[in-house]
Amino acid sequence: MATRIEADLMIPGAGEPISNGCVVFDGPTIAYAGPIENAPASSPSDTTIGAPAVLPGLWETHGHFWGTRNLSMEELVYTSPWVGIVRAARDAEKALRAGFTSVRELGGHGVYLARAVDDGSIVGPHIYGAGKMLSPTGGHGDSHAYPLEYVHLMAGRQELPGPCDGVPACQAAVRKVLRLGAPVVKICASGGVLSDLDNPIHQQFSDEEMRAIVEEAGRAERIVAAHCHGRAGILAALRAGVKTIEHGTYLDDECADLMLEKGAMLVPTRWIVTRLVTASKDSGIPEFMLEKARKMVDQHRQAMRLAVRKKVPIALGTDTVCSSEASPVYWGGNGHELPLMVEDGGMTPLGAIDAATANGPRTLGPKAPRSGQLRAGYAADLIVVRENPLKRIAVLAEPDRIARVWKDGLLVAERPLA
């Protein structure tokens, strides 16, 4: 029995929207997607759904299934992994019900959750987890408030960032991540906001260390994603062969041109930056985080707009971490990135949707699945929306307006169509 969606508007994820579109699937892959007049004839056993708009399931390409309730590297250390993974399992379901059928998870419990989702133990999106985020000592992935000896001890927990210094240690760290089955490797190429003592503009791993990491990952057909705010780190990461730049706050013309030359993508994560600068004083966020965010919020917007003007490929990512909706960024709210890509980044609504759909799989390089587009032979991951997102992109930030969510052809979330 096939499912047939007849929509006033079909947004394919790549290419122009189609008025009076139709998507047909019977199982985990799409059989037909295109104008309704060319669709295969329906049968009495088909389930036919009329919809205002249909588009591919959304991709979150930069999130963390850590199961923490606040934005704090220290909470990550003292939160029991057993508590964290239970919370993260619930977060995965929240993301799926909000229309995000795929998540590239760049450090956390995702590499384990993926197995539980795949075998049906829990409900969640397709998860592509990086395992441990790699950082040098004193870098963005180091927990600066704790003694270094304790950080090294706790790094035995596979979801926690762990310092690795020098080429041999970096190679070994990549091999440990690959041993977990991670389809992507995540590194810290610059300082960060959530970490206390490092400066976001400074390069962290050396050029030699980054090259070693990229080469080690490349032998296993994995690409490397680099947390990177500062210009020096962006350029070093690109020269080393990194394929996705996360944040890209100080991206300039030279960086953008090199990204285009190297075929790299930008994942801006605008939501977390804007939420940090608007967080209330009683939010519990340390002052050093707020100060760092205030210094970079305007620069980050300018970098996004430059990347859009230069036609640098962009994918949606939020840097969502938290399990609690009381925190600034939380699982289930991932769709808030889309209106920011338009309002702050200067993207068109269609461009933002392409970034959230067709561009998502590209952030996995050779491990990319056939997903993110409404095309025959692609995964039957799709959503029905109660209104036209090209007219009001913010609808994709409102889970109660996501009327239907299918993953691999199975209906996993259902809300009223009108």
Secondary structure, 3 states (H helix, E strand, C coil): CCEEEEEEEECCCCCCCEEEEEEEECCCEEEEEEEHHHCCCCCCCCEEEEEEEEEECEEEEEECCCCCCCCCHHHHHHCCHHHHHHHHHHHHHHHHHCCEEEEEECCCCHHHHHHHHHCCCCCCCEEEECCCCEECCCCCCCCCCCCHHHHHHHCCCCCCCEECCCHHHHHHHHHHHHHCCCCEEEEECECCCCCCCCCCCCECCCHHHHHHHHHHHHHCCCEEEEEECCHHHHHHHHHHCCCEEEECCCCCHHHHHHHHHHCCEEECCHHHHHHHHHCCHHHCCCHHHHHHHHHHHHHHHHHHHHHHHHCCCECCCCCECECCCCCCCECCCHHHHHHHHHHCCCCCHHHHHHHHCCCCHHHHHHHCCCCCCCCCCCECCEEEECCCCCCCHHHHHCHHHEEEEEECCEEEEECCCC
